[in-house]
Structures are given as structure tokens and as C-alpha cells.
Amino acid sequence: MTRLLLFTNDYPYATGDAVFVGKEIDALAARFDDVVVFCHARDTSAGLLPLPANVRLGGNLFVPAPEDSPWTVLRPRVLAGLVSAAWRELRDGRLRGHVRLFLMGARVGITQAHRVAVRRAAAEAADVVAYAFWGMGCGLGLPWLRDVGARVVRVHGYDLYESRAASGYLPARPYLFARADRVLTISEDGGRYLSQRPYARELEGKLRLSRLGVPGPATLRRPARGDGMLVVSCSAVIDLKRVPLIFAAVRRLAAQDPTRPVRWVHFGDGPQLEQLRSEVRDVPESLTVDLRGRTPNDEVTAFYREQRVDVFVNASTTEGVPVSIMEAIAHDIPVVATSVGGTPEIVGPALRTGELVPADASPDVLAAALRAVADAPEGAYAPRELWAREYDVRVTGPRAAELVAGAAIPRGRR
């Protein structure tokens, strides 16, 4: 029997990474006889999602269990792993100043891997693949697992780029990648980043590109252009997303031609939303601001189908490959975005999806790009074509499942 141990942060609870994992679970379930999901969910109030017939929840590793003993690390095999992980950190010059974070990460990972439910799920099947959907959270336990034929980890953004961490450090990266059989990145930029790290030797022959994907309408007919301009953004309202910069740009856009009304709709909430609400009370008559806050995904995509969105905008300081942009191009909406992370892999004139602006773009530069894209002749951009080739979940889901299943090593060959 082939079994997949799938480690997630929230899925199958209907929050957090459920929006990502849920799009691929059917493809994963089709590649294995059964799938056991272990999550690391802090908030379970949203309830469980329906699961395919051969998929079950093995447990929430965030909830304490009786076997979570601090003495687990004293077992010889565990202690040997801890020494190996620490040596790799020292060798690559990563441990100084980060000992506490390293030990905290190791403790979480060892605790996850030694849960009774996890060990039983790994031991009772003939051929087992362990797949951590993230390199942090649920992924911390991956290198400490026993009785699995292969280990696969996927890295995205916060769990990949160490500069995003407040400390500039993610624990035990060399040990994680040394123990993994395959490392999946969602962008080419992510692969380049890992290849330039001190621990690149641990990744030799293991890196694979595995893009995330989104569904889209089978057929699409965009509404006709109106007299005004509709600009849409979708993100958390946090520092790295720079939503206030988008507001400054659309404000300038409206001021440039008061005879042409501009409407800006933003989907998403966050700690800066209330401050932003207070700032948008004073806007020119030609500008309408609609801050929707947290909005269900199906309502966002319905808006894209029903409204003529002239341009989608993303002004982040760093990105993997934004799912919000994937959803926009699935609906044939051209994009203006900052040239950061993996964004140039999905946005740009050569791709016919939109235009890039510098990472430090001013409101005026961003406004000029928005106007240029919105005013471009029909057919100048064809974003949906790229989505169909690279970001349609019907393509990306099976690709990811094949990469995960392809890492399997039959028990007799271990």
C-alpha cells in the first residue's frame, strides 16, 4: 500500500493554507492509496472541509499530547540527529546569535515527528512518502521523521526567504534540506535563492519547480469597457503589501483627469486597514474607494467575472508568486506589479500579462503604469493564455502530485 503523510499548517480546517492545499488534494489522493493529513492549526473554529474518500485527518500537531516529553531528545537516535543538525548550522556559520531559535525549532520538529499518531501512520504502510507543504510550521518535523521512504518539502515565501523573518533566520535549513529527497519551489526565483545559500550542497539534484495554481472559468467573456477606470487589488493590509502606496497611486490617477472617474476596490484586511479607512475619507470627487475587507474567495472571483476590471495591481516589497495575480490573469485581467521575487515570472510585457514597475516605485510611477495598462488597445495583453499554460490548477495540481509521488523509494530498496 502506498501512503502519503501530508503535513499542512491548517488544512483540512477551512482557514489559512486550505486555499492552497485544497486545490491539489484531489490530485494527491489520486496518486496514493491513502493520504493521512497532519496539520499544525492554531485556529480550528472554521471547521473541517470535506475530504476525498481516501483522505483522513490524522491529527492536529499544534494541540499538546501526553507523549510530548522534553526527554524525547535524549533518545540516542534523536540526539544524534540534533548533533547533526547543529553541526551543519555551525559549518555554514548560521548558529551564532540564533542558538535559541535553532533549539526551539528543533524541539517543535522533534515533538511533531514523535507523536504516536505520526509514527503509527508511517510504520503501518508498506511505502510511505512524507510531504510537508511548507518549510516552517508543519514542515519542522519532516527531517526528524522515521519509517518513511521519502521526504518532500515545498517552500514558498515566508518559509524560504530568511530576510522575511524578524530575526533573519529560519531554523535548521541545512538539516531540513539534507534529509529531504525533493525540495519543491513555487518559483524559479526561489530555486535561485536556495542555490546561492551556504547550504546549497544539501540541495544538489533535489530542486524542482512546482508552481501553485488556481481554477478559472472554463470560458470567459470580459464585459465591455466603461467610461471610467476600475482598479482592483487583493492582499492583506500589512507593511510588505504596501496598500497605502496603491491608494496614493490611484489618488494621483484620479487627479490627473477629473473627467474620467476612477474606482479602486481592495479585497483583504489586516492591522493597517482601519488606518487606511481613515485616510480614504478625503479623496477627490473623481475617485471612489471601496475597501471590502476580508472577502470569501468565490465572491472575489465572481466580481472578476461580472465587472470590467481594467487593471489589477500588486505593490509588494517581496513575493513568491502571488496567488492573487494568478486569479486575476485567470480572468484575463492585465496586471501592474512590482518587480520582486517571483513576480516577473508571471507579470511582464513579454508574457503579455501586464507591466512591471521597480520595487521602490513612487506613486507617480505606479499611477503611470496603471494608466498605460488600462488604456492599452484590446488584445495588447492576453493574461489568460499564461494562466492556461502555467497556473491552471488542472495543470499544476497533477504536476505537483507527480513530483511528490515520484520521490517514493519502495521499502525493500531503502
C-alpha positions in Angstrom: 0.0 0.0 0.0 1.2 3.5 -0.9 0.6 6.2 1.7 1.1 9.9 1.8 1.7 11.7 5.1 0.7 15.2 4.2 1.8 17.9 6.7 0.0 21.2 6.5 -0.4 24.3 8.6 -4.2 24.5 8.6 -5.8 22.2 6.1 -8.2 20.4 6.3 -9.6 23.2 8.6 -11.2 25.8 6.4 -8.6 28.6 7.0 -5.1 29.5 6.2 -3.4 27.2 3.7 -6.7 25.4 2.9 -7.0 27.7 -0.1 -3.7 26.2 -1.5 -3.8 22.6 -0.3 -7.5 22.2 -1.2 -6.7 22.9 -4.9 -4.2 20.0 -5.0 -5.7 17.4 -2.7 -7.6 15.5 -5.3 -4.5 15.1 -7.5 -2.5 13.9 -4.5 -5.3 11.5 -3.5 -5.3 10.0 -7.0 -1.6 9.2 -6.8 -1.7 7.3 -3.4 -3.8 4.5 -2.0 -4.5 6.7 1.1 -3.5 10.1 2.5 -3.2 10.9 6.1 -3.1 14.6 6.9 -1.4 16.1 9.9 -1.9 19.8 10.5 -0.4 22.4 12.8 -3.5 24.6 13.2 -3.8 27.2 15.9 -7.4 28.2 14.9 -9.9 25.4 14.2 -13.0 27.4 14.6 -13.8 27.5 10.8 -14.5 23.7 10.9 -13.3 20.9 8.6 -13.6 20.8 4.9 -15.0 17.8 3.0 -12.2 15.3 2.2 -11.8 12.8 -0.7 -12.7 9.3 0.2 -9.2 8.1 0.8 -8.0 11.1 2.8 -8.3 11.4 6.5 -7.1 13.8 9.3 -4.5 12.0 11.4 -4.3 14.8 14.0 -3.6 18.4 14.8 0.0 18.5 15.9 -0.4 22.0 17.4 -2.6 20.6 20.2 -0.4 19.2 23.1 -0.3 15.4 23.6 0.6 13.2 26.5 3.7 11.9 24.7 5.2 15.4 24.3 8.1 14.8 26.7 11.1 17.1 26.8 13.2 14.0 27.4 12.5 12.7 23.9 15.6 14.4 22.7 17.7 12.2 25.0 16.9 9.1 22.9 20.1 8.2 21.1 18.8 8.4 17.6 17.1 11.8 18.3 20.2 13.1 20.0 22.3 12.0 17.0 20.0 13.9 14.7 20.2 17.0 16.9 24.0 16.9 16.9 24.0 16.5 13.0 21.6 19.5 12.6 23.7 21.7 15.0 26.9 20.7 13.2 25.5 21.8 9.9 24.4 25.1 11.3 27.9 25.7 12.7 29.6 24.6 9.5 27.6 27.1 7.5 28.1 29.9 10.0 24.4 30.1 10.9 24.3 29.2 14.6 25.9 32.3 16.2 23.2 34.5 17.6 20.5 32.0 16.8 21.0 29.2 19.2 17.7 29.7 21.0 15.7 29.8 17.7 17.5 26.7 16.5 16.7 24.8 19.7 13.1 26.0 19.7 12.6 24.9 16.0 14.3 21.5 16.8 12.0 21.0 19.8 8.9 21.6 17.7 10.1 19.4 14.9 11.1 16.5 17.2 7.8 16.8 19.0 5.8 16.6 15.8 7.8 13.7 14.4 7.5 11.6 17.6 3.7 11.9 18.0 2.2 8.4 18.4 -0.2 9.1 15.6 2.5 10.1 13.2 4.8 7.2 14.0 1.9 4.7 13.6 0.8 6.2 10.3 4.4 5.9 9.0 5.0 2.4 10.2 1.8 0.7 9.3 2.0 1.2 5.5 4.4 -0.5 3.1 5.6 2.5 1.1 5.3 5.9 2.6 6.1 9.4 1.3 6.1 12.3 3.8 5.2 15.7 2.2 5.5 18.9 4.1 3.5 21.6 2.2 5.6 24.3 4.0 9.2 24.6 5.2 8.1 26.0 8.5 5.2 25.2 10.9 4.2 21.7 9.8 7.5 21.3 7.9 9.7 21.5 11.0 9.1 17.8 11.8 10.0 16.5 8.3 13.7 15.9 8.9 13.0 14.0 12.2 10.6 11.5 10.8 11.3 7.8 10.8 10.0 4.9 8.8 9.3 6.9 5.6 10.5 6.1 2.2 11.0 9.6 1.0 10.7 13.2 2.3 9.5 16.1 0.2 9.2 19.7 1.3 7.7 22.6 -0.5 8.9 26.2 0.1 7.0 29.4 -0.8 7.9 32.7 0.7 7.9 33.2 4.5 9.4 29.7 4.8 12.0 30.3 2.2 13.4 33.8 2.2 15.2 34.3 5.5 15.2 38.1 5.1 11.4 38.0 5.8 12.0 36.5 9.3 12.2 39.1 12.0 15.5 37.5 13.1 16.8 37.0 9.6 17.0 33.3 10.4 14.9 30.1 9.8 15.9 27.2 11.9 17.8 24.1 10.7 17.6 24.8 6.9 20.7 22.7 6.1 19.4 19.7 8.1 15.9 20.0 6.6 17.3 20.0 3.0 19.9 17.3 3.8 17.1 15.0 4.9 14.7 15.8 2.1 14.7 13.8 -1.1 13.0 16.5 -3.1 12.6 20.3 -2.5 9.9 22.0 -4.4 9.9 25.7 -5.0 6.9 27.6 -6.3 9.1 30.0 -8.4 12.3 30.0 -10.3 13.5 32.8 -8.1 13.1 30.5 -5.1 15.3 27.9 -6.7 18.0 30.6 -7.5 17.8 31.8 -3.9 18.4 28.4 -2.5 21.2 27.7 -4.9 23.1 30.7 -3.6 22.8 29.9 0.1 25.7 28.4 2.2 23.8 25.1 2.4 23.4 24.7 -1.4 25.4 21.5 -1.3 22.5 19.8 0.6 20.2 20.6 -2.4 22.2 19.0 -5.2 19.8 17.1 -7.5 16.8 17.8 -5.3 15.3 21.1 -6.5 12.2 21.0 -8.6 9.9 23.8 -9.8 6.3 23.2 -8.7 4.1 26.2 -9.3 0.9 26.8 -7.4 -2.2 27.2 -9.4 -5.8 28.4 -9.3 -9.0 27.5 -11.0 -10.5 29.7 -13.6 -13.7 29.9 -15.7 -13.9 27.4 -18.5 -15.0 30.1 -20.9 -14.7 33.8 -20.3 -16.1 36.9 -22.0 -15.0 40.2 -20.4 -17.5 42.9 -20.0 -17.1 45.9 -22.3 -15.1 48.9 -21.2 -16.8 51.7 -19.4 -16.2 55.4 -19.3 -14.2 55.2 -16.1 -11.4 53.0 -14.8 -11.7 50.1 -12.4 -8.6 49.2 -10.5 -8.6 46.2 -8.1 -6.1 44.9 -5.5 -6.3 41.9 -3.3 -4.0 41.3 -0.3 -3.6 41.6 3.4 -3.2 45.2 4.6 0.2 44.8 6.1 3.6 46.5 5.6 5.1 44.3 2.9 1.9 44.6 0.7 2.1 48.4 0.7 -1.6 49.0 0.1 -1.3 52.7 1.1 1.1 53.1 -1.9 -1.7 51.8 -4.1 -4.1 54.3 -2.6 -1.6 57.1 -3.3 -1.2 56.0 -6.9 -5.0 55.8 -7.6 -5.4 59.2 -6.0 -2.9 60.6 -8.4 -4.5 58.8 -11.2 -7.9 60.4 -10.4 -6.4 63.8 -10.1 -4.7 63.7 -13.5 -8.0 63.6 -15.3 -11.0 64.6 -13.2 -13.4 64.0 -16.2 -12.5 60.3 -16.0 -13.7 58.7 -12.8 -11.5 56.1 -11.1 -12.9 53.4 -8.8 -10.5 51.4 -6.6 -11.7 48.2 -5.0 -9.5 46.4 -2.4 -10.2 42.9 -1.1 -8.4 41.9 2.1 -8.0 43.1 5.7 -5.2 43.4 8.2 -3.8 45.5 11.0 -3.5 48.6 8.8 -7.0 48.5 7.4 -8.6 50.9 9.9 -5.8 53.5 9.5 -6.4 53.2 5.7 -10.1 53.7 6.1 -9.5 57.0 7.9 -7.1 58.2 5.2 -9.5 57.5 2.3 -12.2 59.7 3.7 -10.6 62.7 1.9 -10.5 61.9 -1.8 -11.2 63.8 -5.0 -14.7 63.6 -6.4 -13.4 61.6 -9.3 -12.1 58.8 -7.1 -14.3 56.2 -5.4 -12.7 53.9 -2.9 -14.2 50.6 -1.9 -12.4 48.7 0.9 -14.1 45.4 1.0 -12.1 43.9 3.9 -12.0 40.1 4.3 -14.0 38.6 1.4 -14.6 35.0 0.5 -12.6 33.8 -2.5 -15.7 32.9 -4.5 -17.0 36.4 -4.1 -13.8 37.9 -5.4 -13.7 35.7 -8.5 -17.4 36.4 -9.1 -16.6 40.1 -9.0 -13.9 39.5 -11.7 -16.4 37.7 -13.9 -19.1 40.3 -13.6 -17.2 43.5 -13.6 -14.9 45.0 -16.2 -11.7 45.2 -14.1 -9.3 47.4 -16.2 -6.2 46.6 -14.2 -5.1 44.6 -11.2 -2.3 46.0 -9.0 0.2 44.5 -6.6 2.8 46.7 -4.9 4.5 44.2 -2.5 8.1 44.6 -1.3 8.6 40.8 -1.6 6.7 37.9 -3.1 6.9 34.3 -4.1 4.4 34.1 -7.0 1.2 35.9 -5.8 -1.9 33.7 -6.0 -3.9 37.0 -6.2 -2.2 37.7 -9.6 -2.9 34.1 -10.7 -6.6 34.7 -10.1 -6.6 38.0 -11.9 -4.9 36.6 -15.1 -7.3 33.6 -15.0 -10.0 36.2 -15.6 -7.9 37.9 -18.4 -7.2 40.9 -16.2 -3.9 42.7 -17.0 -1.6 43.4 -14.1 0.7 46.1 -12.8 3.1 44.8 -10.1 6.5 45.5 -8.5 9.4 43.6 -9.9 10.2 41.5 -6.8 10.7 37.8 -6.0 8.9 35.5 -8.4 6.5 38.2 -9.7 8.5 38.7 -13.0 7.7 35.1 -13.8 4.0 35.9 -14.1 3.9 39.6 -14.9 5.5 41.5 -17.8 5.0 42.6 -21.4 6.9 39.7 -22.9 4.4 37.4 -21.1 1.6 39.6 -22.3 0.2 39.8 -18.8 0.9 43.4 -17.9 3.7 45.7 -16.8 6.4 45.7 -14.0 7.5 48.7 -12.0 10.6 49.0 -9.8 10.4 47.6 -6.3 10.8 51.2 -5.0 8.3 52.7 -7.4 6.8 56.1 -6.4 3.0 56.7 -6.5 3.5 58.7 -9.8 5.4 55.8 -11.4 2.7 53.3 -10.3 -0.1 55.6 -11.5 1.5 56.0 -14.9 1.8 52.2 -15.3 -1.8 51.7 -14.2 -3.0 54.3 -16.8 -0.8 52.7 -19.6 -2.2 49.2 -19.0 -5.8 50.4 -18.6 -5.6 52.4 -21.8 -3.8 49.8 -23.9 -5.8 48.6 -27.0 -7.9 45.5 -26.7 -5.6 42.5 -27.3 -2.4 44.2 -26.3 -2.4 41.9 -23.3 -3.6 38.3 -23.1 -3.0 37.2 -19.5 -5.3 34.2 -19.6 -3.1 32.5 -22.1 -0.2 32.3 -19.5 -2.6 31.1 -16.8 -3.8 28.3 -19.1 -0.2 27.2 -19.7 1.4 27.6 -16.3 -1.1 28.4 -13.5 -4.3 26.5 -14.2 -4.7 24.2 -11.2 -5.8 21.4 -13.6 -2.2 21.6 -14.8 -0.3 22.5 -11.6 -2.1 20.0 -9.3 -1.2 16.9 -11.2 2.4 18.2 -11.8 2.9 18.6 -8.0 1.4 15.2 -7.2 3.7 13.6 -9.7 6.7 15.2 -8.2 5.7 14.1 -4.7 4.8 10.5 -5.7 8.0 10.3 -7.9 10.2 10.7 -4.8 8.9 7.4 -3.4 11.5 4.7 -2.5 9.9 1.3 -2.0 10.6 -0.1 1.4 12.7 -3.0 0.1 15.1 -0.6 -1.5 15.7 1.7 1.5 
